[in-house]
Amino acid sequence: MFFSSFKNTVSSRLGIKSILAVVVLISTISTILTFLFIVRQKKILTDELHARVRSIAQNLAYNSRDYILKRNAEQLYALTKGVIQEKDIERAQIINSKGKIIGHYDWRTIGEEFSFPVDSDSLSEETWFPSELDNCERVIVPIDIEGKFFHRDSNIIYSSGTQNADQDSAIFLPCIFIFPCFSHNGQEVTFSSLKYDHGNKIISSINIYNFKHKILVDGFTHGRWSHDGKLLTFSREEEIAVYNTSSNEIHILCTQGIGRIGYPCFTHDDESLITTLQANPPDINSERLFRISLDGGESEQLTYHKGQHWWPDCSPDGKWILYSDILDFCLYIYHIETGVSVRLFPDLSRKHCGGSFSPDGQKIGYLMEKQGNYEVFITNYPIEKEKQTPDTVYGTQLTSNGRNKWMPTDWSPDGKWITYVQNWEIYIIPAIGGNPINLTESLAGKEIIGYIVLDISFESMQKVISEGTKLAILMTLILIGLGTLGTVLVVKKLVLPLHNLAEATQEIAQGNFDQSVSVTRNDEIGILAESFNKMIGHLQNYQNKIETWNRELGIKVIERTQELAEKHVELEKAYKELETLDTAKDDFLSLVSHEIRTPLASISLHAEMLLNGIVDSEENKKLYHINIVKGCERLTRLVNNVLDISKIDAGRMQYNFEALNIRDLIDEVVKTFRPIIDRKRIQLKHNLVDGNIRFRGDRDRII
């Protein structure tokens, strides 16, 4: 039974096409899925391997940064030795920015040149690079450091020889910038860079127009230029020095303790320095101003009052020294001739510090606290107290961004700019007000100091991919076999019922409605067979109804024919009635014309006789006039009667019934026609048996 139905299924054209189509479809889908699975699996494994190795390389880059800066080859060797223990990593190398191997588990390769596979600018891309090792790919990760970078675009004019941050052609400093001051020509701002973790100090300068940077001195800080630009003074905790740019000589002027902030400045004649030193006994509150001659000799103490006297600045005329007391956060002015210090703003309760003279000595720029942060202000000097108001707040405010400013201000030699420190960056702002400019912003960034190069083996990954491919192919074959068998079974269940439906449909097409299909299933085909049987039943019912309708239609046609014949007879009868009505109409018109001519003739005759003077007596004239009037009235009534025909037809005609005497009616008619009678010489006699006969009627319509 099974093989018989299977044979019928396979021998069916629909069955063969369905089986072939499904087998081809399953094979195609299985092949595509297998290919996509292999490709996807390879991509996933490759991405996972790349991510894992890149993570190892990034960790190695992070751990090796300090050792690269310190040139610690032993630690770099240990790092690479540990990395190659990782699975799939065949080789690990650390390359510096010049392309030399500085870290390798094989000491013999240290110092050799490394050939990058591509342009070094694209090595930061997260991709694979070719490797010279068989069945390997390469991962390259840059070793970079964030911070401020000072490239050696010029020779350092002085170096203490203590710097350990020297890295090839650049110096890296994750540092802060402090103590800005203008050079003698006003085109550059000199400032100090301080790196706390290594104690590195650098004095450098930056051009305010093109932002070109130069390193001037390393190992020192607090640099200030002389007015003629020939001398540069700088300091550190042990000493204060002056460098002569003409003779290329450096002189150490002071080696005693100079306090925490020994910020020296030149006097107006460039012959001495004013700086902060510790007075006796040395403590935190004994930092005073001293004068040191450039020719040598003992330092001279200038200020003696309590406080910490920092950041001195000399007036252009040599009479005043402006400085800050950091203990009370206020400004003092020292008179050089009298040796007296007075508070600059004695009534100002706000904290203020970091003052400097303008080039003409007529203004002072300083920092004053406002809403928790310091802002830059300028005011006239000498102070015009009578012109100060709460609105001016002891001068004109130049900055207002609410970010903290610190360290002393300084004016450019032409008086157009003021420089200051904000958030440990160097800024300049126009002295007349305007937008500030960050000079050191361009120094920030990342510096690549080397590269991590890892060569990765693909052997283990390819084994996994090969095993996965074999499993995918086996699963594909199993799916094709199961799909083919399932297709045969499904087609068997589909084709046989459809075949029965096709045969029944052919019988119906030949007019044989006595058909039915057995229903043995509840799926869509069973529903289709049941619907087919219902359709056959409906067709048979419709056929019976059509036959019944045909019979009923014949009967109705006969009935309608009889009705039409009857209507024809009625129409003929109505036509005859219309002809009768037409004749009556003609009679009516003849009668009406006669009735109208009668009073008209009477009126005309009476009027003519009166006009011609035939009537001889006044009594007869009066009688004629009366007859004319009555004739007109009658004529009027006749016209009205004619017009009332429509009322008569509509049944709305009104009659004026009254008691009439037949003798009176006859007499009136005779009187009406008397002129005619007399004219024609006719004798008219009328006798009534009974002259008192009475009846009810409409007089006008009778006459």
Secondary structure, 3 states (H helix, E strand, C coil): CHHHHHHHHHHCHHHHHHHHHHHHHHHHHHHHHHHHHHHHHHHHHHHHHHHHHHHHHHHHHHHHHHHHHCCCHHHHHHHHHHHCCCCCEEEEEEEECCCEEEEECCHHHCCCECCCCCCHHHCCCCCCEECCCCCEEEEEEEEEEEEEEEECCCCCCEECCCCCCEECCEEEECCEEEEEEECCCCCEEEEEEEECCCCEEEEEEEECCCCCEEEEEECCEEEEECCCCCEEEEECCCCEEEEECCCCEEEEEECCCCCCCCCCEECCCCCEEEEEEECCCCCCCCEEEEEEECCCCCCEECCCCCCCEEEEEECCCCCEEEEEECCCCEEEEEECCCCEEEECCCCCCCCEEEEEECCCCCEEEEEEEECCEEEEEEEECCCCHHHCCCCCCCCEECCCCCCCEEEEEEECCCCCEEEEEECCEEEEEECCCCCCEECCHHHEEEEEEEEEEEEEECHHHHHHHHHHHHHHHHHHHHHHHHHHHHHHHHHHHHHHHHHHHHHHHHHHHCCCCCCCCCCCCCCHHHHHHHHHHHHHHHHHHHHHHHHHHHHHHHHHHHHHHHHHHHHHHHHHHHHHHHHHHHHHHHHHHHHHHHHHHHHHHHHHHHHHHHHHCCCCCHHHHHHHHHHHHHHHHHHHHHHHHHHCHHHHHHCCCCCCCEEEEHHHHHHHHHHHHHHHHHHCCCCCCCCCCCCCCEEEECHHHHC
